[in-house]
Amino acid sequence: MTAGLDAALLHALAVEPGSAAAGLALFFTRFGDAGPRFLIVLLLAALIGWRRGPRRAGLFLAIVAGGALLVLLLKSAIGRPRPDLLPHQDIVRSASMPSGHAANNLIVWLAAARLWSPAWGWTAAALALALAVGLSRVMLSVHWPSDVAAGWAIGLLWVAGCLRLARRG
C-alpha cells in the first residue's frame, strides 16, 4: 500500500548527484553518522552532567544506548531492502527499515534537549536537526521515506517512554 507513495516521494525528494543540494544532504548525513554521533553523545553527556547532574547524564546515556540497540534489533528483524530505484549517494551496509540515522539522531538530540532544559526552543531545535538528518537519507536515495518516518516515530516513542518512566522513578 505504501510502495507507490514511497516511490513517488523518493523521486520527488532525491537530489542530483554532485549538486549543491546533494552536498548539503551529505553534510547532514555525515553529521548524523555513528562516529560523529558517538563523540557528540559523550560531549552532551558531559554537559548534561555538569549542568543538570550525573543522574540526568546517566539517564541520557541509557536512553541513547537502549535506543541504538532497539534500532539494531528492529533492522535485523524487519530486514527491508534498500530502495533500488535510483543510485545510492552514500555507502550503506544494513537493512533499510527503520532508518538508523533518523531514529538515532532523533533519540540523541531530543533526549539531550529534554534533559538539558524544559524550554521548548531546545526541543524545536533538536527536532529540526533530526528532521534534516532523516530527510538527507531520502535525498541521497538510500532510504524509503517510510523508513525515515518509522525511524522518527520509533525515536520519538522511545525518548517519550523513557522520560515518562524516569519521572515515575
DAFEN-V838135 format. One record per residue. RES is the residue in one small letter. PHI is phi in radians with two decimals (NA if undefined). Layout:
# DAFEN-V838135
RES_PHI, RES_PHI
This chain:
# DAFEN-V838135
m_NA, t_-1.51, a_-1.01, g_-1.15, l_-1.16, d_-1.00, a_-1.12, a_-1.12, l_-1.18, l_-1.05, h_-1.13, a_-1.23, l_-1.67, a_-1.10, v_-1.95, e_-1.24, p_-0.96, g_1.47, s_-1.35, a_-1.08, a_-1.13, a_-1.14, g_-1.09, l_-1.16, a_-1.09, l_-1.11, f_-1.02, f_-1.18, t_-1.09, r_-1.09, f_-1.05, g_-1.57, d_-1.08, a_-1.05, g_-1.07, p_-1.06, r_-1.09, f_-1.05, l_-1.14, i_-1.12, v_-1.07, l_-1.09, l_-1.11, l_-1.10, a_-1.07, a_-1.12, l_-1.15, i_-1.13, g_-1.07, w_-1.16, r_-1.54, r_-2.00, g_1.87, p_-1.14, r_-1.09, r_-1.18, a_-1.10, g_-1.12, l_-1.09, f_-1.01, l_-1.10, a_-1.17, i_-1.09, v_-1.14, a_-1.15, g_-1.10, g_-1.13, a_-1.08, l_-1.13, l_-1.02, v_-1.10, l_-1.05, l_-1.13, l_-1.15, k_-1.01, s_-1.16, a_-1.23, i_-1.42, g_1.09, r_-1.19, p_-1.21, r_-1.21, p_-1.10, d_-2.18, l_-1.34, l_-2.33, p_-1.12, h_-1.24, q_-1.87, d_-2.64, i_-1.41, v_-2.26, r_-2.26, s_-1.94, a_-1.14, s_-1.57, m_-1.91, p_-1.42, s_-1.19, g_-1.17, h_-1.06, a_-1.13, a_-1.17, n_-1.16, n_-1.23, l_-1.11, i_-1.06, v_-1.07, w_-1.24, l_-1.21, a_-1.07, a_-1.08, a_-1.09, r_-1.24, l_-1.49, w_-1.40, s_-2.71, p_-1.34, a_-1.14, w_-1.24, g_-1.09, w_-1.13, t_-1.12, a_-1.08, a_-1.12, a_-1.09, l_-1.15, a_-1.12, l_-1.14, a_-1.11, l_-1.10, a_-1.10, v_-1.12, g_-1.10, l_-1.09, s_-1.05, r_-1.19, v_-1.29, m_-1.02, l_-1.57, s_1.11, v_-1.83, h_-2.44, w_-1.22, p_-0.99, s_-1.18, d_-1.11, v_-1.21, a_-1.05, a_-1.11, g_-1.06, w_-1.09, a_-1.10, i_-1.08, g_-1.06, l_-1.10, l_-1.13, w_-1.10, v_-1.13, a_-1.06, g_-1.13, c_-1.12, l_-1.16, r_-1.13, l_-1.08, a_-1.15, r_-1.18, r_-1.27, g_-1.48
